[in-house]
Amino acid sequence: MKTTLHNQKWCELATAKKEGSLKKRKCQDGGDSETSPPTENKRPPGVKAAKKGSNRTVIGEDDLNKFQSMWTMRQADLAVKERLSQLTLLNSLIGKKEPLAEYEETLKQKLINALW
């Protein structure tokens, strides 16, 4: 009994191979040939294309707003640091006991005008 089922299985496979495998492309299925131009969007993207597309980052409106607010805070911070640097320089020029050189006096006047 077992040999009969076994023989039937192998007989069916042998006849299927003679008729042609279903996995192979047949000319009637409308596949692209060398003479006909390839058809576009015939099949969905492959695994590599799907993986490549999944790595794209999409910037949302919330992310953009967060970035803009962070950037404005950063600019304000830089402006405060610049002003503090100028004040420190002016303080050091005012605190000198000996007479200032001409370029130091000019810088002192520019800083006073810029800060006030």
PDB file as gemmi writes it, atoms N, CA and C in Angstrom:
CRYST1    1.000    1.000    1.000  90.00  90.00  90.00 P 1                      
ATOM      1  N   MET A   1       0.827  -1.185   0.000  1.00  0.00           N  
ATOM      2  CA  MET A   1       0.000   0.000   0.000  1.00  0.00           C  
ATOM      3  C   MET A   1       0.879   1.258   0.000  1.00  0.00           C  
ATOM      4  N   LYS A   2       1.899   1.184   0.782  1.00  0.00           N  
ATOM      5  CA  LYS A   2       2.788   2.316   0.862  1.00  0.00           C  
ATOM      6  C   LYS A   2       3.509   2.544  -0.468  1.00  0.00           C  
ATOM      7  N   THR A   3       3.879   1.517  -1.117  1.00  0.00           N  
ATOM      8  CA  THR A   3       4.603   1.655  -2.376  1.00  0.00           C  
ATOM      9  C   THR A   3       3.707   2.200  -3.475  1.00  0.00           C  
ATOM     10  N   THR A   4       2.424   1.943  -3.398  1.00  0.00           N  
ATOM     11  CA  THR A   4       1.507   2.436  -4.413  1.00  0.00           C  
ATOM     12  C   THR A   4       1.377   3.953  -4.325  1.00  0.00           C  
ATOM     13  N   LEU A   5       1.224   4.468  -3.117  1.00  0.00           N  
ATOM     14  CA  LEU A   5       1.147   5.916  -2.945  1.00  0.00           C  
ATOM     15  C   LEU A   5       2.457   6.572  -3.347  1.00  0.00           C  
ATOM     16  N   HIS A   6       3.535   5.901  -2.984  1.00  0.00           N  
ATOM     17  CA  HIS A   6       4.850   6.429  -3.315  1.00  0.00           C  
ATOM     18  C   HIS A   6       5.030   6.483  -4.836  1.00  0.00           C  
ATOM     19  N   ASN A   7       4.628   5.440  -5.499  1.00  0.00           N  
ATOM     20  CA  ASN A   7       4.746   5.401  -6.959  1.00  0.00           C  
ATOM     21  C   ASN A   7       3.855   6.449  -7.606  1.00  0.00           C  
ATOM     22  N   GLN A   8       2.665   6.631  -7.069  1.00  0.00           N  
ATOM     23  CA  GLN A   8       1.758   7.627  -7.641  1.00  0.00           C  
ATOM     24  C   GLN A   8       2.355   9.036  -7.515  1.00  0.00           C  
ATOM     25  N   LYS A   9       2.972   9.290  -6.376  1.00  0.00           N  
ATOM     26  CA  LYS A   9       3.574  10.603  -6.157  1.00  0.00           C  
ATOM     27  C   LYS A   9       4.664  10.865  -7.184  1.00  0.00           C  
ATOM     28  N   TRP A  10       5.521   9.913  -7.388  1.00  0.00           N  
ATOM     29  CA  TRP A  10       6.630  10.093  -8.317  1.00  0.00           C  
ATOM     30  C   TRP A  10       6.142  10.114  -9.763  1.00  0.00           C  
ATOM     31  N   CYS A  11       5.098   9.410 -10.027  1.00  0.00           N  
ATOM     32  CA  CYS A  11       4.560   9.431 -11.387  1.00  0.00           C  
ATOM     33  C   CYS A  11       3.975  10.810 -11.703  1.00  0.00           C  
ATOM     34  N   GLU A  12       3.298  11.403 -10.726  1.00  0.00           N  
ATOM     35  CA  GLU A  12       2.725  12.731 -10.941  1.00  0.00           C  
ATOM     36  C   GLU A  12       3.827  13.781 -11.146  1.00  0.00           C  
ATOM     37  N   LEU A  13       4.923  13.663 -10.402  1.00  0.00           N  
ATOM     38  CA  LEU A  13       6.032  14.604 -10.557  1.00  0.00           C  
ATOM     39  C   LEU A  13       6.698  14.450 -11.925  1.00  0.00           C  
ATOM     40  N   ALA A  14       6.830  13.232 -12.364  1.00  0.00           N  
ATOM     41  CA  ALA A  14       7.470  12.988 -13.659  1.00  0.00           C  
ATOM     42  C   ALA A  14       6.624  13.566 -14.788  1.00  0.00           C  
ATOM     43  N   THR A  15       5.321  13.434 -14.720  1.00  0.00           N  
ATOM     44  CA  THR A  15       4.474  13.988 -15.781  1.00  0.00           C  
ATOM     45  C   THR A  15       4.448  15.514 -15.704  1.00  0.00           C  
ATOM     46  N   ALA A  16       4.517  16.067 -14.514  1.00  0.00           N  
ATOM     47  CA  ALA A  16       4.524  17.525 -14.373  1.00  0.00           C  
ATOM     48  C   ALA A  16       5.795  18.111 -14.966  1.00  0.00           C  
ATOM     49  N   LYS A  17       6.939  17.405 -14.835  1.00  0.00           N  
ATOM     50  CA  LYS A  17       8.191  17.897 -15.383  1.00  0.00           C  
ATOM     51  C   LYS A  17       8.161  17.868 -16.902  1.00  0.00           C  
ATOM     52  N   LYS A  18       7.495  16.885 -17.451  1.00  0.00           N  
ATOM     53  CA  LYS A  18       7.423  16.798 -18.908  1.00  0.00           C  
ATOM     54  C   LYS A  18       6.575  17.933 -19.473  1.00  0.00           C  
ATOM     55  N   GLU A  19       5.527  18.306 -18.748  1.00  0.00           N  
ATOM     56  CA  GLU A  19       4.636  19.357 -19.224  1.00  0.00           C  
ATOM     57  C   GLU A  19       5.251  20.743 -19.025  1.00  0.00           C  
ATOM     58  N   GLY A  20       6.147  20.877 -18.129  1.00  0.00           N  
ATOM     59  CA  GLY A  20       6.776  22.172 -17.860  1.00  0.00           C  
ATOM     60  C   GLY A  20       6.457  22.607 -16.440  1.00  0.00           C  
ATOM     61  N   SER A  21       7.402  23.178 -15.808  1.00  0.00           N  
ATOM     62  CA  SER A  21       7.217  23.588 -14.426  1.00  0.00           C  
ATOM     63  C   SER A  21       6.357  24.847 -14.367  1.00  0.00           C  
ATOM     64  N   LEU A  22       5.591  24.957 -13.317  1.00  0.00           N  
ATOM     65  CA  LEU A  22       4.747  26.127 -13.143  1.00  0.00           C  
ATOM     66  C   LEU A  22       5.571  27.345 -12.728  1.00  0.00           C  
ATOM     67  N   LYS A  23       6.756  27.095 -12.171  1.00  0.00           N  
ATOM     68  CA  LYS A  23       7.582  28.194 -11.722  1.00  0.00           C  
ATOM     69  C   LYS A  23       8.245  28.919 -12.886  1.00  0.00           C  
ATOM     70  N   LYS A  24       8.433  28.212 -13.988  1.00  0.00           N  
ATOM     71  CA  LYS A  24       9.078  28.836 -15.134  1.00  0.00           C  
ATOM     72  C   LYS A  24       8.118  29.795 -15.821  1.00  0.00           C  
ATOM     73  N   ARG A  25       8.671  30.816 -16.430  1.00  0.00           N  
ATOM     74  CA  ARG A  25       7.853  31.797 -17.128  1.00  0.00           C  
ATOM     75  C   ARG A  25       7.432  31.222 -18.482  1.00  0.00           C  
ATOM     76  N   LYS A  26       6.210  31.395 -18.786  1.00  0.00           N  
ATOM     77  CA  LYS A  26       5.693  30.966 -20.078  1.00  0.00           C  
ATOM     78  C   LYS A  26       5.599  32.184 -20.986  1.00  0.00           C  
ATOM     79  N   CYS A  27       5.674  31.976 -22.266  1.00  0.00           N  
ATOM     80  CA  CYS A  27       5.620  33.074 -23.221  1.00  0.00           C  
ATOM     81  C   CYS A  27       4.241  33.713 -23.264  1.00  0.00           C  
ATOM     82  N   GLN A  28       3.215  32.985 -22.909  1.00  0.00           N  
ATOM     83  CA  GLN A  28       1.859  33.504 -23.001  1.00  0.00           C  
ATOM     84  C   GLN A  28       1.493  34.408 -21.826  1.00  0.00           C  
ATOM     85  N   ASP A  29       2.289  34.438 -20.763  1.00  0.00           N  
ATOM     86  CA  ASP A  29       1.889  35.214 -19.591  1.00  0.00           C  
ATOM     87  C   ASP A  29       2.151  36.700 -19.754  1.00  0.00           C  
ATOM     88  N   GLY A  30       2.655  37.135 -20.887  1.00  0.00           N  
ATOM     89  CA  GLY A  30       2.835  38.555 -21.144  1.00  0.00           C  
ATOM     90  C   GLY A  30       4.098  39.105 -20.536  1.00  0.00           C  
ATOM     91  N   GLY A  31       5.094  38.264 -20.310  1.00  0.00           N  
ATOM     92  CA  GLY A  31       6.347  38.715 -19.736  1.00  0.00           C  
ATOM     93  C   GLY A  31       7.126  39.550 -20.730  1.00  0.00           C  
ATOM     94  N   ASP A  32       8.043  40.312 -20.231  1.00  0.00           N  
ATOM     95  CA  ASP A  32       8.851  41.166 -21.096  1.00  0.00           C  
ATOM     96  C   ASP A  32       9.811  40.302 -21.898  1.00  0.00           C  
ATOM     97  N   SER A  33       9.863  40.541 -23.162  1.00  0.00           N  
ATOM     98  CA  SER A  33      10.814  39.822 -24.003  1.00  0.00           C  
ATOM     99  C   SER A  33      11.852  40.812 -24.494  1.00  0.00           C  
ATOM    100  N   GLU A  34      12.821  40.320 -25.232  1.00  0.00           N  
ATOM    101  CA  GLU A  34      13.887  41.196 -25.695  1.00  0.00           C  
ATOM    102  C   GLU A  34      13.382  42.180 -26.742  1.00  0.00           C  
ATOM    103  N   THR A  35      12.370  41.801 -27.515  1.00  0.00           N  
ATOM    104  CA  THR A  35      11.882  42.670 -28.576  1.00  0.00           C  
ATOM    105  C   THR A  35      10.861  43.688 -28.079  1.00  0.00           C  
ATOM    106  N   SER A  36      10.129  43.382 -27.030  1.00  0.00           N  
ATOM    107  CA  SER A  36       9.110  44.301 -26.536  1.00  0.00           C  
ATOM    108  C   SER A  36       9.691  45.158 -25.409  1.00  0.00           C  
ATOM    109  N   PRO A  37       9.260  46.407 -25.306  1.00  0.00           N  
ATOM    110  CA  PRO A  37       9.769  47.260 -24.216  1.00  0.00           C  
ATOM    111  C   PRO A  37       9.242  46.766 -22.878  1.00  0.00           C  
ATOM    112  N   PRO A  38      10.023  46.939 -21.824  1.00  0.00           N  
ATOM    113  CA  PRO A  38       9.563  46.473 -20.511  1.00  0.00           C  
ATOM    114  C   PRO A  38       8.387  47.302 -20.022  1.00  0.00           C  
ATOM    115  N   THR A  39       7.475  46.628 -19.371  1.00  0.00           N  
ATOM    116  CA  THR A  39       6.316  47.323 -18.812  1.00  0.00           C  
ATOM    117  C   THR A  39       6.686  47.801 -17.424  1.00  0.00           C  
ATOM    118  N   GLU A  40       6.262  48.998 -17.085  1.00  0.00           N  
ATOM    119  CA  GLU A  40       6.584  49.562 -15.783  1.00  0.00           C  
ATOM    120  C   GLU A  40       5.498  49.230 -14.779  1.00  0.00           C  
ATOM    121  N   ASN A  41       5.896  49.145 -13.522  1.00  0.00           N  
ATOM    122  CA  ASN A  41       4.983  48.855 -12.417  1.00  0.00           C  
ATOM    123  C   ASN A  41       4.243  47.544 -12.619  1.00  0.00           C  
ATOM    124  N   LYS A  42       4.931  46.558 -13.140  1.00  0.00           N  
ATOM    125  CA  LYS A  42       4.300  45.264 -13.348  1.00  0.00           C  
ATOM    126  C   LYS A  42       4.182  44.497 -12.040  1.00  0.00           C  
ATOM    127  N   ARG A  43       5.186  44.657 -11.174  1.00  0.00           N  
ATOM    128  CA  ARG A  43       5.172  43.928  -9.909  1.00  0.00           C  
ATOM    129  C   ARG A  43       5.553  44.862  -8.776  1.00  0.00           C  
ATOM    130  N   PRO A  44       5.213  44.493  -7.566  1.00  0.00           N  
ATOM    131  CA  PRO A  44       5.535  45.359  -6.426  1.00  0.00           C  
ATOM    132  C   PRO A  44       7.044  45.402  -6.196  1.00  0.00           C  
ATOM    133  N   PRO A  45       7.528  46.397  -5.472  1.00  0.00           N  
ATOM    134  CA  PRO A  45       8.968  46.503  -5.233  1.00  0.00           C  
ATOM    135  C   PRO A  45       9.477  45.306  -4.453  1.00  0.00           C  
ATOM    136  N   GLY A  46      10.725  44.984  -4.697  1.00  0.00           N  
ATOM    137  CA  GLY A  46      11.343  43.838  -4.039  1.00  0.00           C  
ATOM    138  C   GLY A  46      11.712  44.137  -2.605  1.00  0.00           C  
ATOM    139  N   VAL A  47      12.356  43.187  -2.002  1.00  0.00           N  
ATOM    140  CA  VAL A  47      12.713  43.293  -0.596  1.00  0.00           C  
ATOM    141  C   VAL A  47      13.713  44.431  -0.375  1.00  0.00           C  
ATOM    142  N   LYS A  48      14.693  44.559  -1.271  1.00  0.00           N  
ATOM    143  CA  LYS A  48      15.702  45.599  -1.102  1.00  0.00           C  
ATOM    144  C   LYS A  48      15.076  46.985  -1.219  1.00  0.00           C  
ATOM    145  N   ALA A  49      14.182  47.142  -2.175  1.00  0.00           N  
ATOM    146  CA  ALA A  49      13.526  48.439  -2.349  1.00  0.00           C  
ATOM    147  C   ALA A  49      12.641  48.756  -1.145  1.00  0.00           C  
ATOM    148  N   ALA A  50      11.986  47.754  -0.609  1.00  0.00           N  
ATOM    149  CA  ALA A  50      11.125  47.979   0.555  1.00  0.00           C  
ATOM    150  C   ALA A  50      11.958  48.361   1.774  1.00  0.00           C  
ATOM    151  N   LYS A  51      13.106  47.706   1.955  1.00  0.00           N  
ATOM    152  CA  LYS A  51      13.971  48.041   3.086  1.00  0.00           C  
ATOM    153  C   LYS A  51      14.547  49.440   2.923  1.00  0.00           C  
ATOM    154  N   LYS A  52      14.909  49.787   1.706  1.00  0.00           N  
ATOM    155  CA  LYS A  52      15.469  51.104   1.453  1.00  0.00           C  
ATOM    156  C   LYS A  52      14.444  52.192   1.756  1.00  0.00           C  
ATOM    157  N   GLY A  53      13.202  51.972   1.374  1.00  0.00           N  
ATOM    158  CA  GLY A  53      12.153  52.950   1.607  1.00  0.00           C  
ATOM    159  C   GLY A  53      11.783  53.078   3.070  1.00  0.00           C  
ATOM    160  N   SER A  54      11.958  52.018   3.842  1.00  0.00           N  
ATOM    161  CA  SER A  54      11.570  52.072   5.250  1.00  0.00           C  
ATOM    162  C   SER A  54      12.559  52.869   6.091  1.00  0.00           C  
ATOM    163  N   ASN A  55      13.777  53.096   5.588  1.00  0.00           N  
ATOM    164  CA  ASN A  55      14.777  53.836   6.351  1.00  0.00           C  
ATOM    165  C   ASN A  55      14.647  55.338   6.189  1.00  0.00           C  
ATOM    166  N   ARG A  56      13.768  55.802   5.345  1.00  0.00           N  
ATOM    167  CA  ARG A  56      13.599  57.238   5.151  1.00  0.00           C  
ATOM    168  C   ARG A  56      12.963  57.855   6.391  1.00  0.00           C  
ATOM    169  N   THR A  57      13.465  59.021   6.742  1.00  0.00           N  
ATOM    170  CA  THR A  57      12.884  59.716   7.884  1.00  0.00           C  
ATOM    171  C   THR A  57      11.902  60.755   7.361  1.00  0.00           C  
ATOM    172  N   VAL A  58      10.773  60.770   7.960  1.00  0.00           N  
ATOM    173  CA  VAL A  58       9.749  61.731   7.574  1.00  0.00           C  
ATOM    174  C   VAL A  58       9.714  62.814   8.648  1.00  0.00           C  
ATOM    175  N   ILE A  59       9.899  64.041   8.219  1.00  0.00           N  
ATOM    176  CA  ILE A  59       9.918  65.156   9.170  1.00  0.00           C  
ATOM    177  C   ILE A  59       8.494  65.662   9.325  1.00  0.00           C  
ATOM    178  N   GLY A  60       8.007  65.564  10.515  1.00  0.00           N  
ATOM    179  CA  GLY A  60       6.653  66.022  10.798  1.00  0.00           C  
ATOM    180  C   GLY A  60       6.647  67.492  11.160  1.00  0.00           C  
ATOM    181  N   GLU A  61       5.458  68.041  11.246  1.00  0.00           N  
ATOM    182  CA  GLU A  61       5.323  69.454  11.583  1.00  0.00           C  
ATOM    183  C   GLU A  61       5.770  69.709  13.020  1.00  0.00           C  
ATOM    184  N   ASP A  62       5.507  68.745  13.912  1.00  0.00           N  
ATOM    185  CA  ASP A  62       5.932  68.897  15.309  1.00  0.00           C  
ATOM    186  C   ASP A  62       7.450  68.953  15.403  1.00  0.00           C  
ATOM    187  N   ASP A  63       8.131  68.079  14.645  1.00  0.00           N  
ATOM    188  CA  ASP A  63       9.589  68.071  14.665  1.00  0.00           C  
ATOM    189  C   ASP A  63      10.141  69.392  14.142  1.00  0.00           C  
ATOM    190  N   LEU A  64       9.509  69.919  13.112  1.00  0.00           N  
ATOM    191  CA  LEU A  64       9.953  71.189  12.548  1.00  0.00           C  
ATOM    192  C   LEU A  64       9.763  72.325  13.553  1.00  0.00           C  
ATOM    193  N   ASN A  65       8.641  72.323  14.242  1.00  0.00           N  
ATOM    194  CA  ASN A  65       8.396  73.352  15.259  1.00  0.00           C  
ATOM    195  C   ASN A  65       9.395  73.246  16.405  1.00  0.00           C  
ATOM    196  N   LYS A  66       9.701  72.020  16.817  1.00  0.00           N  
ATOM    197  CA  LYS A  66      10.684  71.822  17.887  1.00  0.00           C  
ATOM    198  C   LYS A  66      12.051  72.339  17.461  1.00  0.00           C  
ATOM    199  N   PHE A  67      12.415  72.041  16.212  1.00  0.00           N  
ATOM    200  CA  PHE A  67      13.709  72.489  15.710  1.00  0.00           C  
ATOM    201  C   PHE A  67      13.770  74.013  15.644  1.00  0.00           C  
ATOM    202  N   GLN A  68      12.698  74.640  15.179  1.00  0.00           N  
ATOM    203  CA  GLN A  68      12.689  76.099  15.086  1.00  0.00           C  
ATOM    204  C   GLN A  68      12.770  76.745  16.461  1.00  0.00           C  
ATOM    205  N   SER A  69      12.046  76.192  17.430  1.00  0.00           N  
ATOM    206  CA  SER A  69      12.110  76.764  18.783  1.00  0.00           C  
ATOM    207  C   SER A  69      13.499  76.559  19.388  1.00  0.00           C  
ATOM    208  N   MET A  70      14.107  75.399  19.127  1.00  0.00           N  
ATOM    209  CA  MET A  70      15.451  75.139  19.629  1.00  0.00           C  
ATOM    210  C   MET A  70      16.440  76.110  18.980  1.00  0.00           C  
ATOM    211  N   TRP A  71      16.261  76.364  17.685  1.00  0.00           N  
ATOM    212  CA  TRP A  71      17.165  77.262  16.976  1.00  0.00           C  
ATOM    213  C   TRP A  71      17.043  78.699  17.487  1.00  0.00           C  
ATOM    214  N   THR A  72      15.824  79.153  17.757  1.00  0.00           N  
ATOM    215  CA  THR A  72      15.654  80.512  18.282  1.00  0.00           C  
ATOM    216  C   THR A  72      16.264  80.630  19.679  1.00  0.00           C  
ATOM    217  N   MET A  73      16.137  79.594  20.500  1.00  0.00           N  
ATOM    218  CA  MET A  73      16.765  79.613  21.822  1.00  0.00           C  
ATOM    219  C   MET A  73      18.285  79.652  21.692  1.00  0.00           C  
ATOM    220  N   ARG A  74      18.802  78.896  20.738  1.00  0.00           N  
ATOM    221  CA  ARG A  74      20.250  78.862  20.519  1.00  0.00           C  
ATOM    222  C   ARG A  74      20.763  80.231  20.062  1.00  0.00           C  
ATOM    223  N   GLN A  75      20.022  80.877  19.170  1.00  0.00           N  
ATOM    224  CA  GLN A  75      20.421  82.208  18.711  1.00  0.00           C  
ATOM    225  C   GLN A  75      20.385  83.218  19.848  1.00  0.00           C  
ATOM    226  N   ALA A  76      19.367  83.147  20.698  1.00  0.00           N  
ATOM    227  CA  ALA A  76      19.276  84.044  21.847  1.00  0.00           C  
ATOM    228  C   ALA A  76      20.442  83.798  22.806  1.00  0.00           C  
ATOM    229  N   ASP A  77      20.787  82.522  22.997  1.00  0.00           N  
ATOM    230  CA  ASP A  77      21.907  82.171  23.872  1.00  0.00           C  
ATOM    231  C   ASP A  77      23.218  82.730  23.323  1.00  0.00           C  
ATOM    232  N   LEU A  78      23.405  82.616  22.015  1.00  0.00           N  
ATOM    233  CA  LEU A  78      24.622  83.145  21.400  1.00  0.00           C  
ATOM    234  C   LEU A  78      24.689  84.677  21.522  1.00  0.00           C  
ATOM    235  N   ALA A  79      23.549  85.327  21.385  1.00  0.00           N  
ATOM    236  CA  ALA A  79      23.513  86.785  21.514  1.00  0.00           C  
ATOM    237  C   ALA A  79      23.868  87.205  22.944  1.00  0.00           C  
ATOM    238  N   VAL A  80      23.364  86.473  23.930  1.00  0.00           N  
ATOM    239  CA  VAL A  80      23.672  86.782  25.329  1.00  0.00           C  
ATOM    240  C   VAL A  80      25.157  86.562  25.601  1.00  0.00           C  
ATOM    241  N   LYS A  81      25.725  85.492  25.055  1.00  0.00           N  
ATOM    242  CA  LYS A  81      27.151  85.221  25.253  1.00  0.00           C  
ATOM    243  C   LYS A  81      28.004  86.314  24.607  1.00  0.00           C  
ATOM    244  N   GLU A  82      27.589  86.769  23.417  1.00  0.00           N  
ATOM    245  CA  GLU A  82      28.318  87.831  22.729  1.00  0.00           C  
ATOM    246  C   GLU A  82      28.290  89.119  23.554  1.00  0.00           C  
ATOM    247  N   ARG A  83      27.121  89.451  24.084  1.00  0.00           N  
ATOM    248  CA  ARG A  83      26.984  90.664  24.903  1.00  0.00           C  
ATOM    249  C   ARG A  83      27.826  90.545  26.179  1.00  0.00           C  
ATOM    250  N   LEU A  84      27.822  89.382  26.800  1.00  0.00           N  
ATOM    251  CA  LEU A  84      28.610  89.159  28.005  1.00  0.00           C  
ATOM    252  C   LEU A  84      30.103  89.289  27.706  1.00  0.00           C  
ATOM    253  N   SER A  85      30.511  88.786  26.555  1.00  0.00           N  
ATOM    254  CA  SER A  85      31.910  88.895  26.154  1.00  0.00           C  
ATOM    255  C   SER A  85      32.302  90.360  25.966  1.00  0.00           C  
ATOM    256  N   GLN A  86      31.434  91.134  25.330  1.00  0.00           N  
ATOM    257  CA  GLN A  86      31.708  92.555  25.127  1.00  0.00           C  
ATOM    258  C   GLN A  86      31.759  93.299  26.460  1.00  0.00           C  
ATOM    259  N   LEU A  87      30.846  92.968  27.371  1.00  0.00           N  
ATOM    260  CA  LEU A  87      30.849  93.605  28.689  1.00  0.00           C  
ATOM    261  C   LEU A  87      32.132  93.288  29.465  1.00  0.00           C  
ATOM    262  N   THR A  88      32.594  92.051  29.360  1.00  0.00           N  
ATOM    263  CA  THR A  88      33.820  91.652  30.051  1.00  0.00           C  
ATOM    264  C   THR A  88      35.008  92.425  29.497  1.00  0.00           C  
ATOM    265  N   LEU A  89      35.059  92.547  28.173  1.00  0.00           N  
ATOM    266  CA  LEU A  89      36.145  93.281  27.541  1.00  0.00           C  
ATOM    267  C   LEU A  89      36.107  94.764  27.941  1.00  0.00           C  
ATOM    268  N   LEU A  90      34.906  95.330  27.936  1.00  0.00           N  
ATOM    269  CA  LEU A  90      34.760  96.738  28.343  1.00  0.00           C  
ATOM    270  C   LEU A  90      35.160  96.929  29.805  1.00  0.00           C  
ATOM    271  N   ASN A  91      34.781  95.983  30.636  1.00  0.00           N  
ATOM    272  CA  ASN A  91      35.126  96.057  32.057  1.00  0.00           C  
ATOM    273  C   ASN A  91      36.635  96.013  32.252  1.00  0.00           C  
ATOM    274  N   SER A  92      37.306  95.163  31.480  1.00  0.00           N  
ATOM    275  CA  SER A  92      38.761  95.078  31.609  1.00  0.00           C  
ATOM    276  C   SER A  92      39.427  96.363  31.112  1.00  0.00           C  
ATOM    277  N   LEU A  93      38.854  96.991  30.072  1.00  0.00           N  
ATOM    278  CA  LEU A  93      39.422  98.245  29.571  1.00  0.00           C  
ATOM    279  C   LEU A  93      39.205  99.390  30.560  1.00  0.00           C  
ATOM    280  N   ILE A  94      38.036  99.419  31.182  1.00  0.00           N  
ATOM    281  CA  ILE A  94      37.736 100.476  32.160  1.00  0.00           C  
ATOM    282  C   ILE A  94      38.585 100.292  33.419  1.00  0.00           C  
ATOM    283  N   GLY A  95      38.851  99.049  33.786  1.00  0.00           N  
ATOM    284  CA  GLY A  95      39.573  98.761  35.019  1.00  0.00           C  
ATOM    285  C   GLY A  95      41.064  98.991  34.940  1.00  0.00           C  
ATOM    286  N   LYS A  96      41.624  99.258  33.776  1.00  0.00           N  
ATOM    287  CA  LYS A  96      43.068  99.482  33.672  1.00  0.00           C  
ATOM    288  C   LYS A  96      43.451 100.806  34.349  1.00  0.00           C  
ATOM    289  N   LYS A  97      44.526 100.770  35.092  1.00  0.00           N  
ATOM    290  CA  LYS A  97      44.979 101.948  35.824  1.00  0.00           C  
ATOM    291  C   LYS A  97      45.822 102.870  34.941  1.00  0.00           C  
ATOM    292  N   GLU A  98      46.705 102.258  34.125  1.00  0.00           N  
ATOM    293  CA  GLU A  98      47.570 103.082  33.283  1.00  0.00           C  
ATOM    294  C   GLU A  98      46.781 103.631  32.093  1.00  0.00           C  
ATOM    295  N   PRO A  99      47.297 104.662  31.460  1.00  0.00           N  
ATOM    296  CA  PRO A  99      46.572 105.240  30.316  1.00  0.00           C  
ATOM    297  C   PRO A  99      46.465 104.240  29.163  1.00  0.00           C  
ATOM    298  N   LEU A 100      45.338 104.296  28.471  1.00  0.00           N  
ATOM    299  CA  LEU A 100      45.056 103.346  27.385  1.00  0.00           C  
ATOM    300  C   LEU A 100      45.727 103.801  26.093  1.00  0.00           C  
ATOM    301  N   ALA A 101      46.081 102.822  25.288  1.00  0.00           N  
ATOM    302  CA  ALA A 101      46.623 103.127  23.962  1.00  0.00           C  
ATOM    303  C   ALA A 101      45.489 103.638  23.081  1.00  0.00           C  
ATOM    304  N   GLU A 102      45.865 104.169  21.929  1.00  0.00           N  
ATOM    305  CA  GLU A 102      44.852 104.754  21.045  1.00  0.00           C  
ATOM    306  C   GLU A 102      43.835 103.712  20.571  1.00  0.00           C  
ATOM    307  N   TYR A 103      44.315 102.543  20.175  1.00  0.00           N  
ATOM    308  CA  TYR A 103      43.396 101.492  19.715  1.00  0.00           C  
ATOM    309  C   TYR A 103      42.507 100.989  20.848  1.00  0.00           C  
ATOM    310  N   GLU A 104      43.026 100.951  22.073  1.00  0.00           N  
ATOM    311  CA  GLU A 104      42.216 100.523  23.215  1.00  0.00           C  
ATOM    312  C   GLU A 104      41.134 101.555  23.524  1.00  0.00           C  
ATOM    313  N   GLU A 105      41.490 102.819  23.414  1.00  0.00           N  
ATOM    314  CA  GLU A 105      40.507 103.878  23.656  1.00  0.00           C  
ATOM    315  C   GLU A 105      39.400 103.840  22.590  1.00  0.00           C  
ATOM    316  N   THR A 106      39.784 103.598  21.344  1.00  0.00           N  
ATOM    317  CA  THR A 106      38.802 103.485  20.259  1.00  0.00           C  
ATOM    318  C   THR A 106      37.874 102.298  20.496  1.00  0.00           C  
ATOM    319  N   LEU A 107      38.456 101.165  20.882  1.00  0.00           N  
ATOM    320  CA  LEU A 107      37.653  99.969  21.164  1.00  0.00           C  
ATOM    321  C   LEU A 107      36.708 100.224  22.328  1.00  0.00           C  
ATOM    322  N   LYS A 108      37.198 100.908  23.333  1.00  0.00           N  
ATOM    323  CA  LYS A 108      36.371 101.223  24.510  1.00  0.00           C  
ATOM    324  C   LYS A 108      35.170 102.082  24.101  1.00  0.00           C  
ATOM    325  N   GLN A 109      35.399 103.088  23.262  1.00  0.00           N  
ATOM    326  CA  GLN A 109      34.307 103.951  22.803  1.00  0.00           C  
ATOM    327  C   GLN A 109      33.298 103.174  21.938  1.00  0.00           C  
ATOM    328  N   LYS A 110      33.793 102.296  21.100  1.00  0.00           N  
ATOM    329  CA  LYS A 110      32.891 101.476  20.253  1.00  0.00           C  
ATOM    330  C   LYS A 110      32.029 100.550  21.111  1.00  0.00           C  
ATOM    331  N   LEU A 111      32.640  99.937  22.110  1.00  0.00           N  
ATOM    332  CA  LEU A 111      31.894  99.043  22.987  1.00  0.00           C  
ATOM    333  C   LEU A 111      30.850  99.793  23.792  1.00  0.00           C  
ATOM    334  N   ILE A 112      31.206 100.975  24.259  1.00  0.00           N  
ATOM    335  CA  ILE A 112      30.242 101.781  25.034  1.00  0.00           C  
ATOM    336  C   ILE A 112      29.059 102.163  24.142  1.00  0.00           C  
ATOM    337  N   ASN A 113      29.347 102.586  22.914  1.00  0.00           N  
ATOM    338  CA  ASN A 113      28.265 102.963  21.987  1.00  0.00           C  
ATOM    339  C   ASN A 113      27.387 101.753  21.608  1.00  0.00           C  
ATOM    340  N   ALA A 114      28.018 100.599  21.436  1.00  0.00           N  
ATOM    341  CA  ALA A 114      27.254  99.405  21.033  1.00  0.00           C  
ATOM    342  C   ALA A 114      26.385  98.874  22.155  1.00  0.00           C  
ATOM    343  N   LEU A 115      26.900  98.935  23.380  1.00  0.00           N  
ATOM    344  CA  LEU A 115      26.160  98.368  24.506  1.00  0.00           C  
ATOM    345  C   LEU A 115      25.102  99.304  25.072  1.00  0.00           C  
ATOM    346  N   TRP A 116      25.263 100.600  24.882  1.00  0.00           N  
ATOM    347  CA  TRP A 116      24.268 101.525  25.414  1.00  0.00           C  
ATOM    348  C   TRP A 116      23.466 102.028  24.300  1.00  0.00           C  
TER     349      TRP A 116                                                      
END                                                                             
